[in-house]
Amino acid sequence: MNIPTSASADTRTITCRAVLFDMDGTLVDSTAVVEQVWSEFAVRYGLDFAEILRTSHGVQAGDTVRRFAPAGADVVALTAELGAMERVRTEGIVPLPGAAELLRNLPGDAVALVTSADRILAEIRMGAAGLAMPAAAITAELVSRGKPHPEGYLRAAELLGVEPADAVVFEDAPAGIAAGLAAGIRTVAVGPNTGPLPDSVLHIPDYSSVSAAVETDAAGSRVISFRL
């Protein structure tokens, strides 16, 4: 069942049954750590740091290492090394404005995290930002194909027991936005790094002006209404 979206110049409302959040850049601002780790990687191998940042946002670390590492490099070992570096660096990690309050107002069994980070890193970063880890989470080790492939978002919708058309994705990166759309899920772009957006994708700077209400429809089923 498709649940409608309404939008006007001053009010934008999306109604859904489940909410799927990316993590980095969407719920958690981890920019300082991410840039630090990838800068060290770029310097070590004489790579274009700006190009790495431009293409790595929202993508699994292993996919970025595979793309940029020099020929003959041990991609698995190098990815593990970078992951270990990220796990011990939490300084400067903060929640996006309004994220904590929004999560508290949503039913826990209607929310999933879909992130390109592995479970350990996801728990570390959510904790560093003071955000509760959703009970449902699709992390890097649970998918065979990372974003922009839709596998993660499709699995999250299935885990929450909803059709893709009845969910909403919040994403900040072009790869993640592409994944949400490819899954057939309405997608809201968050923050300044989304890239060009199709007309169907609404944009918010953060959650400071976003509100959510949990209601019951005519059939007695729970629905969540976002005002963006």
C-alpha positions in Angstrom: 0.0 0.0 0.0 1.3 3.4 -0.9 1.0 6.0 1.8 0.8 9.5 0.3 3.2 12.3 0.6 2.0 15.9 0.6 4.1 19.0 0.0 3.5 22.7 -0.2 5.5 25.8 0.0 5.3 26.0 3.8 4.3 22.5 4.9 5.7 19.2 3.9 4.4 16.0 5.3 5.4 12.3 4.8 3.4 9.5 6.3 4.9 6.0 6.6 5.0 2.8 8.7 8.7 2.5 9.1 11.8 4.8 9.1 15.2 3.8 7.9 18.2 5.9 8.8 21.7 6.0 7.5 24.2 6.9 10.2 27.3 8.9 9.3 26.2 12.4 8.1 22.5 11.5 8.6 22.2 10.9 12.4 25.9 11.3 13.4 28.3 14.0 12.3 31.6 12.1 12.2 33.2 14.3 9.6 36.3 15.1 11.6 37.2 11.4 12.1 36.4 10.3 8.6 38.5 13.0 7.0 41.4 12.3 9.4 41.5 8.6 8.6 41.2 9.0 4.8 43.7 11.8 4.8 46.3 9.5 6.4 45.4 6.8 3.8 45.8 9.3 1.0 49.1 10.6 2.2 50.5 7.1 2.7 49.9 6.1 -0.9 50.2 9.5 -2.6 46.5 9.6 -3.5 44.1 12.5 -4.3 42.5 13.1 -0.9 39.7 15.3 -2.4 38.7 12.6 -4.8 38.6 10.0 -2.1 36.3 12.1 0.0 34.1 12.9 -3.0 33.5 9.3 -3.9 33.7 7.5 -0.5 30.9 9.2 1.3 28.3 6.7 2.2 30.2 3.8 0.7 31.6 0.8 2.5 35.3 1.3 3.4 36.4 -1.9 1.7 34.9 -0.6 -1.6 36.9 2.6 -1.3 40.1 0.8 -0.5 39.6 -1.5 -3.4 39.1 1.4 -5.7 42.1 3.5 -4.6 44.7 1.2 -3.1 47.8 0.6 -5.2 48.1 -2.6 -7.3 49.2 -5.5 -5.1 47.9 -4.0 -1.8 46.2 -6.4 0.6 42.7 -4.8 0.5 41.3 -6.9 3.3 44.2 -6.1 5.7 44.2 -2.4 4.8 40.5 -2.2 5.3 40.8 -3.8 8.7 43.6 -1.4 9.6 41.5 1.7 8.6 38.6 0.2 10.5 40.7 -0.2 13.7 41.8 3.4 13.4 38.2 4.6 13.1 37.1 2.7 16.2 39.5 4.4 18.5 38.8 7.9 17.2 35.6 9.5 18.6 36.6 13.1 19.3 34.3 15.5 17.6 31.6 13.0 16.9 28.2 14.6 17.6 24.5 14.0 16.7 22.9 16.1 14.0 20.7 18.8 15.5 17.4 17.4 16.5 18.3 13.8 15.8 18.2 12.6 19.4 14.8 14.1 20.1 13.4 12.7 16.8 14.6 9.2 17.6 13.1 9.4 21.1 9.7 10.2 19.5 9.7 7.3 17.1 8.4 3.8 18.0 11.5 1.6 18.5 10.1 -1.3 16.5 9.5 1.0 13.5 13.1 2.2 13.1 16.1 0.6 11.5 19.7 1.8 11.0 21.2 1.0 7.6 24.9 1.9 7.5 28.0 1.2 5.6 29.9 0.9 8.9 30.2 -2.5 10.6 28.3 -3.2 13.8 31.2 -2.4 16.1 31.9 1.0 14.5 28.2 1.8 14.4 27.8 1.1 18.1 30.9 3.2 18.9 29.8 6.2 16.8 26.2 6.1 17.9 27.4 5.9 21.5 29.9 8.7 21.1 27.1 10.9 19.7 24.8 10.0 22.7 22.3 8.2 20.5 20.6 4.9 21.3 21.4 2.1 18.8 18.1 1.0 17.1 17.2 -2.6 17.8 17.1 -3.2 14.1 20.3 -2.5 12.2 21.7 -3.6 8.9 25.4 -3.1 9.1 28.2 -3.7 6.5 28.8 -7.3 7.4 25.1 -8.2 6.9 25.0 -7.3 3.2 26.8 -8.7 0.2 26.5 -5.5 -1.8 27.0 -2.0 -0.3 25.4 1.2 -1.2 24.4 2.4 -3.9 23.0 -1.1 -4.2 19.5 -1.2 -2.5 20.1 -4.5 -0.6 20.6 -2.9 2.8 17.4 -0.9 2.6 15.3 -3.7 1.2 16.6 -6.0 4.0 15.7 -3.3 6.6 12.2 -2.9 5.3 11.8 -6.7 5.4 13.2 -6.9 8.9 10.6 -4.3 10.1 7.8 -6.2 8.3 6.8 -3.4 5.8 6.7 -3.0 2.1 9.3 -0.6 0.6 6.5 1.8 -0.4 5.4 2.1 3.3 8.9 3.1 4.5 10.9 6.3 4.4 14.7 6.6 4.1 16.7 9.5 5.6 20.1 9.7 3.8 22.9 12.3 3.3 25.2 10.8 0.6 24.6 10.3 -3.1 25.3 6.6 -2.8 22.8 6.2 0.0 20.2 8.3 -1.7 20.6 6.2 -4.8 20.2 3.0 -2.7 17.0 4.2 -1.1 15.5 5.2 -4.4 16.6 2.0 -6.1 14.8 0.1 -3.3 11.6 1.9 -4.2 11.6 3.8 -0.9 10.7 7.4 -0.5 13.9 9.2 0.4 14.6 12.4 2.3 18.0 14.0 1.8 19.8 15.4 4.8 22.6 18.0 5.1 24.9 19.7 2.6 26.5 16.8 0.8 23.7 15.2 -1.0 24.6 16.2 -4.6 22.0 17.0 -7.2 18.6 15.6 -6.2 15.6 14.5 -8.3 12.3 16.4 -7.8 10.9 13.5 -5.8 13.5 13.8 -3.0 12.8 16.4 -0.3 15.7 18.0 1.5 16.3 19.1 5.1 19.4 20.7 6.6 19.0 18.6 9.8 16.2 17.6 12.2 15.8 20.8 14.1 12.6 21.7 12.3 11.3 18.1 11.8 8.5 16.7 14.0 7.0 13.3 14.1 3.5 12.1 15.3 2.4 8.5 15.7 -1.2 8.0 14.8 -3.7 5.2 13.9 -5.3 5.0 10.5 -8.9 4.0 9.7 -7.9 0.3 9.6 -6.4 0.5 13.1 -2.8 0.3 11.9 -0.1 2.6 13.2 1.3 5.3 11.0 4.0 7.9 11.5 3.6 11.4 10.1 6.7 13.6 9.6 6.4 17.3 9.1 9.6 18.4 7.4 
